[in-house]
Amino acid sequence: MTQGFAFELGATDGQARTGVIRTPRGDVRTPAFMPVGTAATVKAMMPESVHETGADILLGNTYHLMLRPTAERIDALGGLHRFMNWERPILTDSGGFQVMSLAGLRKLTEAGVTFKSHIDGSKHELTPERSMEIQRLLGSDIVMCFDECPALPASDDEVARAMRLSMRWAARSKDAFGDRPGHALFGIMQGGVTQELREESASALVEIGFDGYAIGGLAVGEGQAAMFGVLDYATGYLPEDKPRYLMGVGKPDDIVGAVKRGVDMMDCVLPSRSGRTGQVFTRRGVLNIKNARHQDDPRPLDAACTCPACRKYSRAYLHHVFRSQEIISSMLLTWHNLHYYQEIMAGMRAAIAAGRFDAWEAAFHAQRAEGDIAAI
């Protein structure tokens, strides 16, 4: 375990776990949801507001930051924490997923990936060594190995090839990461939806040795049932005394199902992106604020919610500012969604600690199944 970084497992309830990741920049309570700050900002949110929702840690994006404003510029300006005014822990992804999904004219070799920027067409190369260098310049607390994440569906041969390349890149990532007290390096399990490949990947990562382990290559089109099928066995291949991070997940019921299966950390753009498009997550399910049924409704989005959008504004107002394309709409709806996600995490942490996770999960699903309150 990297000096200054530790994972303390608290209570377990079935496969669900609660604990604390300790870093020099503060503790992260698990299970944890990490809001995504792609370009050194959680869109439509002030950093102080993100913390008020209950977030202990944010995610930054290596691919986007290396292109603009560049990791070198961020380093010269004091590092990512100072640059974005977030002094708490930050995890940065490796850039691999975005290279595969966003970049143009990419070429994959054993060395790494060369690609053209989606911003201006400029040519770049990303290798395990360069990814580690970029994340060191950013100064993130948790660094992710560089990997290849093929989109599903893909053939077993293609998934196996990508997984084995990722394992070789994981070893190179660890060598390049070096000795960085206070900073942690996570390996990323790949293998699609094939159990034998997931087991092979986990064994390779554990042999290399990391401070935490991510489950990658899910939430890429395989569907929830297939994802849960993988998680039913995948977490068991990873060490119990290290944090487990499911990358890019997800909807509220995805998150609850992942925690039930032993996951400690998650991230997703969904709550913030949905806030900007008028989709609102509540304990009674999802509603769309643009719908006309809300235009004369003086009630809050969720009467039990304590976020500013629910305490101070009506559905009618939120409908109006969304339809008027006012910036405050994105601000309030994003705040609400992030607040709700953190409420889910806090609820699960308390339920696991009390040995009541199954009862909490049943109540969670039952309330969401009721649907939104009746229109006025």
Secondary structure, 3 states (H helix, E strand, C coil): CCCCCEEEEEEEECCEEEEEEEECCEEEEECEEEEEECCCCCCCCCHHHHHHCCCCCEEECHHHHHHCCCHHHHHHCCCHHHHHCCCCCEEECCCHHHHHHCCEEEEECCCCEEEECCCCCCEEEECHHHHHHHHHHHCCCEEECCCCCCCCCCCHHHHHHHHHHHHHHHHHHHHHHCCCCCCEEEEEECCCCCHHHHHHHHHHHHHHCCCEEEECCCCCCCCHHHHHHHHHHHHHHCCCCCCEEECCCCCHHHHHHHHHCCCCEEEECHHHHHHHCCEEEECCEEEECCCHHHCCCCCCCCCCCCCHHHHHCCHHHHHHHHHCCCHHHHHHHHHHHHHHHHHHHHHHHHHHHHCCHHHHHHHHHHHHHCCCCCCC
